[in-house]
Amino acid sequence: MKDEVIEELWEIKDKIAKQHGCDIDDLANYYIKKSEKRRKAASSNIFTYVAEQSAQPDANRAVSNEI
């Protein structure tokens, strides 16, 4: 029985490795940069969420106390 998800993941892994010439240092740098971008995006989204939650309600919009 073939696992299509695992097969697709291996294809993606092989494609990324091939793009970097199977060079372990190059691959490590690629994943480090990718991780940093995700971390920055996540922290940016958190700050946006906190700012929105701290904002005063819009006077033109009805505010409901229902849960």
C-alpha positions as a Markdown table, in Angstrom:
| # | Residue | x | y | z |
|---|---|---|---|---|
| 1 | Met | 0.0 | 0.0 | 0.0 |
| 2 | Lys | 1.5 | 3.3 | -1.1 |
| 3 | Asp | 1.3 | 6.3 | 1.2 |
| 4 | Glu | 0.7 | 9.2 | -1.2 |
| 5 | Val | 1.4 | 11.9 | 1.4 |
| 6 | Ile | 4.8 | 10.4 | 2.4 |
| 7 | Glu | 5.6 | 10.0 | -1.3 |
| 8 | Glu | 4.9 | 13.7 | -2.0 |
| 9 | Leu | 7.0 | 14.8 | 1.0 |
| 10 | Trp | 9.9 | 12.8 | -0.3 |
| 11 | Glu | 9.5 | 14.3 | -3.8 |
| 12 | Ile | 9.6 | 17.8 | -2.2 |
| 13 | Lys | 12.6 | 16.9 | -0.1 |
| 14 | Asp | 14.5 | 15.6 | -3.1 |
| 15 | Lys | 13.6 | 18.6 | -5.2 |
| 16 | Ile | 14.9 | 21.1 | -2.5 |
| 17 | Ala | 18.1 | 19.0 | -2.0 |
| 18 | Lys | 18.7 | 19.0 | -5.8 |
| 19 | Gln | 18.2 | 22.8 | -6.0 |
| 20 | His | 21.0 | 23.1 | -3.4 |
| 21 | Gly | 23.3 | 20.6 | -5.0 |
| 22 | Cys | 22.8 | 18.2 | -2.1 |
| 23 | Asp | 25.2 | 20.5 | -0.2 |
| 24 | Ile | 24.5 | 20.1 | 3.5 |
| 25 | Asp | 25.8 | 23.6 | 4.4 |
| 26 | Asp | 23.8 | 25.2 | 1.7 |
| 27 | Leu | 20.7 | 23.3 | 2.8 |
| 28 | Ala | 21.2 | 24.3 | 6.4 |
| 29 | Asn | 21.5 | 27.9 | 5.5 |
| 30 | Tyr | 18.4 | 27.7 | 3.3 |
| 31 | Tyr | 16.3 | 26.2 | 6.3 |
| 32 | Ile | 17.8 | 28.7 | 8.8 |
| 33 | Lys | 16.7 | 31.7 | 6.5 |
| 34 | Lys | 13.3 | 30.1 | 6.0 |
| 35 | Ser | 12.9 | 29.6 | 9.7 |
| 36 | Glu | 13.9 | 33.3 | 10.4 |
| 37 | Lys | 11.3 | 34.5 | 7.8 |
| 38 | Arg | 8.6 | 32.5 | 9.5 |
| 39 | Arg | 9.5 | 33.7 | 12.9 |
| 40 | Lys | 9.4 | 37.3 | 11.8 |
| 41 | Ala | 6.1 | 36.8 | 10.1 |
| 42 | Ala | 4.7 | 35.1 | 13.2 |
| 43 | Ser | 5.8 | 37.9 | 15.5 |
| 44 | Ser | 4.5 | 40.5 | 13.1 |
| 45 | Asn | 1.1 | 38.7 | 13.2 |
| 46 | Ile | 1.1 | 38.6 | 17.0 |
| 47 | Phe | 1.8 | 42.3 | 17.2 |
| 48 | Thr | -1.0 | 43.0 | 14.8 |
| 49 | Tyr | -3.4 | 40.8 | 16.8 |
| 50 | Val | -2.5 | 42.4 | 20.1 |
| 51 | Ala | -2.9 | 45.9 | 18.6 |
| 52 | Glu | -6.3 | 45.0 | 17.2 |
| 53 | Gln | -7.4 | 43.5 | 20.5 |
| 54 | Ser | -6.3 | 46.7 | 22.3 |
| 55 | Ala | -8.0 | 49.0 | 19.9 |
| 56 | Gln | -11.2 | 50.9 | 21.1 |
| 57 | Pro | -14.5 | 49.6 | 19.6 |
| 58 | Asp | -15.7 | 51.4 | 16.5 |
| 59 | Ala | -18.6 | 53.8 | 17.5 |
| 60 | Asn | -20.4 | 52.9 | 14.3 |
| 61 | Arg | -20.3 | 49.2 | 15.0 |
| 62 | Ala | -22.6 | 47.5 | 17.4 |
| 63 | Val | -20.8 | 45.7 | 20.3 |
| 64 | Ser | -22.3 | 42.5 | 21.6 |
| 65 | Asn | -21.7 | 41.1 | 25.1 |
| 66 | Glu | -22.9 | 37.7 | 24.1 |
| 67 | Ile | -20.5 | 34.8 | 24.2 |
